[in-house]
Every structure is written in structure tokens, then in C-alpha cells.
Amino acid sequence: MIDFNDPATRKKIDKIVIDTIRKYSTDTVYFKDRDSRFIWNTLGHVQQLGAKTPDEVFGKTDFDYFPKDFAQSARETELTIMQTGTPIINMVEELIIDDDNIRYYICSKYPLYDDDGNIIGTWGSSKDVTEQKNLEKELQLSYSKMELLTRVDDLSGLYNRRYLYEELEKYASMYAERDDKSTFSIIVLDLDDMKFFNDQNGQQSGDLLLRYIADILLSNTRKADTCFRTGGDEFAVVLPDTDKVPAVAVAKKIIQEISNNPFVTENKRVSISASAGVAAFNKADPDISDFLSRAERKLNKSKREGKNQVSF
């Protein structure tokens, strides 16, 4: 039976509890003086530092065990706590040991008071969450890959029609809010007589041709531009910070590049061409469907008037 009114019993219980925490806690616990020197540590924290017993680390600091940047950051945090008296809860610390070894800890740090209420140092606890952090990174990477797969056309490697609408919405919102004359443009194009090409050369050659066109688009646009395959033999390019005149110049360059470079399939050279339409975003009419329709109407105009050309 525990006599809860006996001071000696309570003192004995305190010692048992403190010794248990010191020996068996998997979360590290430590106390420091105002100079950030260790004055008490759990065995788990001592082992984390690479020592064997608390006596080995008594009076030492983080600078004796950790990289300078990490130790300096911890010291600055502890100075802030001692100056303000405000604890810092559930902070994530990143310990870079080398390029292949990074550890993560979630920690809380508090001011340490004496019997008179004066701050005489700090104390804290931490938990190694490296495995959880690495799992989070793997999950985020997998999620990013999945997101990319939903936006990319498998055949050409360009972005797909779904992502085109996302980009158009983004740019429309961004440019509509600007109070200057800047805008963005779109080029839509498709290959001339693609069905005839497939009938003469086969579907496999047709797929190779689509990849060839994708390479031409990427080679003749800026890094800031985004290229899409929107379906079949249809493509698009979104050009930020570009009005109609320079967009037309880019479109003409692409069309010329396609017509001037026959596609090689099964050791024969096949002349190909494409038609394009260009439209610039109008802030007065920010509807994305109308914007895209304007470009597609210009593309149809190019088709009607002889193909292998750009309309705007």
C-alpha cells in the first residue's frame, strides 16, 4: 500500500519515476543551464549523442556533438526561450549528417525555472521521426508522379487536353488581374491529311510522327511556353507574356519547320505539313471556352484556305 501522505514515500516515488524516465524513455529528455550546457539527460539522449553515460555529457553543449549550423540554431532557439519565457512546441529539426544521412526530430523546448521563478536554463524533449518523414517524402513523390501521369499524354510525352484547360484557367485569372497591357497567347495546330498518312504508312508510323511533331514543338518554343497534345493529331502551345504578333511568328516558325523537314519512316522520306490558328487572350472577354474557340476558328480558316499556313 502506498501512503500518499508520507513525504518520504512521495520522495521515493519521485526518484523511481525520474530514474525510470532517465533509463527507459524512448523520447529523449534533457536539461541545460543558461549557457546551453547539459546538466541532465536521459540515457536515450546520451546514446543519441554517441556517449555511454550521462556523466560523459555533463557540462558539454550541442557544439561538442553536432554540426556547427545545427548547434547554433539550437542555441539561438534556447536564447529566445530564456528571453521570452515562451516554450516552442512540436518544432521539426533537420540534422544533416552527410548527403546520404539526414535525421528528423520533432521536439518541444521549455524554459527551466528555479524555486523562485527565475529562468535558469531550458529543457526539452525530442522524438526521432526520420522514418515517418522519409515515408512522407516517398508518398509525396508518388503523389507527384501520379499527378504528372494524369496531365501527360503517354504517346507524345506532352501535356494533355485536361492540363491545357487548367493552364488556361490559371493564366486567364492571372492576366485578368493585371493592370498593364500584358497578355498571353495560344497556338492550336493539327497535321494536314493525317488519315491519308496513316493509310499509306500504317498506324505505328503515325504514332512515331506524332512524337516527331512533339519534338519540333519543344525545340521551337521557349522554356516558359507549354506544349500539349490535345487529341489525335491536334496540338497546342500556350505562350505567357506574349501577344498575337510574336505568337504568330512562333506559329509560322513551327509550321515552316514541319514542312521543311520530311518525316523519315521505313527508309523513305514523307513530306508533311500542318495548319495553325493563333489567338491572344482578351481581358475584356476572359471566357476560356471563347478564347480557345477563337484559336480553333482560325485553325479551321487555315484548313479551308489551303493548309500549311497560320491564321490569326
HUCOR-V329877 format. One record per residue. SS is DSSP state (h for helix, s for strand, l for the rest). PHI is phi in whole degrees, -180 to 180 (none if undefined). D_FIRST is the distance of its C-alpha to the first C-alpha in Angstrom with 2 decimals. Layout:
ss = {SS & SS}
phi = {PHI & PHI}
d_first = {D_FIRST & D_FIRST}
This chain:
ss = {l & l & l & l & l & l & h & h & h & h & h & h & h & h & h & h & h & h & h & h & h & h & h & h & l & l & l & s & s & s & s & s & s & l & l & l & l & s & s & s & s & l & h & h & h & h & h & h & l & l & l & l & l & h & h & h & h & l & l & l & l & h & h & h & l & l & l & h & h & h & h & h & h & h & h & h & h & h & h & h & h & h & h & h & l & l & l & s & s & s & s & s & s & s & s & s & s & s & l & l & s & s & s & s & s & s & s & s & s & s & s & s & s & l & l & l & l & l & s & s & s & s & s & s & s & s & s & s & l & h & h & h & h & h & h & h & h & h & h & h & h & h & h & h & h & h & h & h & h & h & h & s & l & l & l & l & l & l & s & l & h & h & h & h & h & h & h & h & h & h & h & h & h & h & h & h & l & l & l & l & l & l & l & l & s & s & s & s & s & s & s & l & l & h & h & h & h & h & h & h & h & l & h & h & h & h & h & h & h & h & h & h & h & h & h & h & h & h & h & l & l & l & l & l & l & s & s & s & s & s & s & l & l & s & s & s & s & s & s & l & l & l & l & h & h & h & h & h & h & h & h & h & h & h & h & h & h & h & h & h & l & l & s & s & s & l & l & s & s & s & l & l & l & s & s & s & s & s & s & s & l & l & h & h & h & l & l & h & h & h & h & h & h & h & h & h & h & h & h & h & h & h & h & h & l & l & l & l & l & s & s & l}
phi = {none & -95 & -88 & -70 & -98 & -91 & -57 & -66 & -65 & -63 & -65 & -67 & -64 & -57 & -64 & -61 & -65 & -63 & -65 & -64 & -61 & -64 & -86 & -120 & -67 & -83 & -84 & -76 & -132 & -150 & -128 & -134 & -86 & -68 & -95 & 62 & -92 & -67 & -122 & -163 & -144 & -75 & -63 & -62 & -70 & -59 & -67 & -62 & -78 & 94 & -102 & -110 & -133 & -58 & -62 & -68 & -103 & -58 & 86 & -95 & -127 & -60 & -64 & -80 & -130 & -120 & -56 & -57 & -62 & -66 & -65 & -66 & -63 & -63 & -63 & -65 & -64 & -68 & -62 & -62 & -63 & -70 & -75 & -101 & 74 & -104 & -72 & -118 & -109 & 53 & -87 & -95 & -108 & -112 & -107 & -91 & -83 & -158 & -60 & -104 & -140 & -123 & -110 & -124 & -132 & -103 & -137 & -129 & -129 & -135 & -74 & -104 & -108 & -91 & -66 & -95 & 85 & -88 & -78 & -116 & 162 & -140 & -145 & -161 & -138 & -146 & -135 & -73 & -119 & -60 & -62 & -65 & -64 & -64 & -65 & -60 & -64 & -64 & -66 & -65 & -64 & -64 & -64 & -63 & -65 & -64 & -61 & -64 & -62 & -74 & -107 & -110 & -79 & -61 & -71 & -92 & 83 & -86 & -68 & -99 & -65 & -58 & -71 & -58 & -65 & -63 & -68 & -63 & -63 & -63 & -68 & -62 & -65 & -67 & -77 & -66 & -84 & -76 & -101 & -105 & -96 & -66 & -154 & -134 & -132 & -133 & -112 & -117 & -149 & -144 & -75 & -83 & 60 & -65 & -63 & -63 & -60 & -64 & -64 & -83 & -121 & 95 & -65 & -63 & -65 & -62 & -65 & -64 & -64 & -63 & -67 & -62 & -65 & -59 & -63 & -64 & -61 & -66 & -78 & -119 & -129 & -81 & -63 & -73 & -79 & -126 & -106 & -135 & -107 & -98 & 143 & 53 & -105 & -103 & -135 & -150 & -134 & -104 & -119 & -71 & 52 & -141 & -90 & -65 & -61 & -67 & -65 & -62 & -62 & -64 & -62 & -64 & -63 & -65 & -60 & -67 & -62 & -67 & -73 & -85 & -128 & -55 & -86 & -97 & -141 & 50 & 63 & -131 & -99 & -118 & -70 & -133 & -151 & -144 & -122 & -141 & -131 & -129 & -142 & -107 & -68 & -111 & -62 & -73 & -135 & -81 & -65 & -67 & -63 & -65 & -60 & -67 & -64 & -62 & -66 & -69 & -66 & -68 & -63 & -62 & -62 & -61 & -65 & -66 & -94 & 122 & 69 & 52 & -157 & -118 & -118 & -151}
d_first = {0.00 & 3.79 & 6.42 & 9.16 & 11.78 & 11.67 & 14.62 & 13.96 & 10.62 & 12.67 & 15.50 & 13.71 & 12.67 & 16.32 & 17.67 & 15.90 & 17.22 & 20.61 & 21.01 & 20.23 & 22.82 & 25.22 & 25.17 & 24.89 & 26.20 & 29.44 & 30.55 & 31.83 & 30.52 & 32.45 & 33.09 & 36.54 & 38.27 & 41.34 & 43.55 & 41.55 & 40.39 & 37.13 & 34.39 & 31.35 & 31.34 & 29.20 & 30.27 & 31.79 & 33.96 & 35.01 & 36.14 & 37.95 & 39.89 & 40.85 & 38.88 & 36.27 & 33.89 & 33.08 & 34.96 & 38.14 & 38.22 & 37.02 & 39.88 & 41.82 & 42.81 & 43.60 & 47.19 & 46.18 & 44.97 & 46.59 & 50.19 & 51.59 & 51.94 & 48.33 & 47.04 & 49.40 & 48.27 & 44.60 & 45.63 & 47.63 & 44.76 & 42.44 & 45.17 & 45.48 & 41.75 & 41.82 & 44.98 & 43.89 & 40.13 & 40.09 & 37.96 & 39.63 & 37.75 & 38.34 & 41.40 & 42.95 & 44.03 & 46.69 & 46.83 & 50.24 & 50.10 & 53.52 & 55.68 & 53.80 & 50.25 & 48.78 & 45.06 & 43.51 & 40.26 & 38.79 & 37.18 & 35.94 & 36.47 & 35.26 & 36.11 & 33.85 & 33.44 & 32.76 & 31.07 & 34.41 & 34.89 & 37.53 & 37.89 & 37.61 & 37.70 & 36.45 & 33.69 & 33.73 & 32.58 & 34.86 & 35.07 & 37.92 & 39.79 & 42.91 & 42.88 & 42.55 & 45.32 & 47.59 & 47.06 & 47.95 & 51.09 & 52.07 & 51.61 & 53.62 & 56.32 & 56.50 & 56.69 & 59.45 & 61.35 & 61.09 & 62.29 & 65.19 & 66.12 & 66.42 & 68.80 & 70.97 & 73.93 & 73.52 & 77.24 & 78.31 & 75.09 & 75.85 & 73.72 & 74.29 & 75.55 & 72.11 & 71.29 & 74.75 & 73.88 & 70.59 & 72.53 & 75.27 & 72.79 & 71.10 & 74.40 & 75.86 & 72.96 & 73.09 & 76.86 & 77.14 & 74.99 & 77.14 & 79.82 & 82.14 & 84.59 & 82.47 & 82.00 & 81.38 & 83.55 & 83.40 & 85.71 & 85.86 & 87.97 & 88.68 & 90.89 & 94.43 & 95.32 & 92.04 & 92.82 & 96.11 & 94.34 & 91.89 & 94.74 & 96.71 & 93.95 & 91.04 & 87.58 & 86.09 & 88.56 & 87.78 & 84.09 & 85.09 & 87.34 & 84.49 & 82.47 & 85.61 & 85.92 & 82.28 & 82.99 & 86.05 & 84.05 & 81.38 & 84.08 & 86.01 & 83.31 & 81.11 & 77.50 & 76.70 & 78.47 & 76.77 & 78.59 & 78.01 & 79.36 & 79.36 & 80.71 & 83.49 & 85.82 & 84.65 & 83.12 & 82.16 & 81.53 & 79.77 & 80.96 & 78.99 & 80.90 & 84.14 & 86.82 & 89.47 & 92.04 & 89.92 & 88.17 & 91.62 & 92.43 & 89.32 & 90.18 & 93.75 & 92.56 & 90.32 & 93.09 & 95.55 & 93.18 & 92.80 & 96.54 & 97.57 & 95.36 & 96.12 & 93.21 & 93.53 & 92.70 & 93.84 & 96.18 & 97.97 & 97.86 & 97.39 & 98.23 & 95.64 & 95.35 & 93.03 & 93.38 & 91.19 & 90.59 & 89.11 & 87.59 & 86.00 & 83.20 & 84.49 & 82.12 & 84.22 & 83.51 & 79.99 & 79.68 & 78.71 & 80.48 & 83.71 & 83.37 & 83.01 & 85.80 & 88.16 & 87.64 & 88.11 & 91.31 & 92.63 & 91.77 & 93.73 & 96.60 & 96.66 & 96.82 & 99.66 & 101.69 & 101.86 & 98.38 & 97.50 & 97.16 & 94.90 & 95.21 & 93.67}
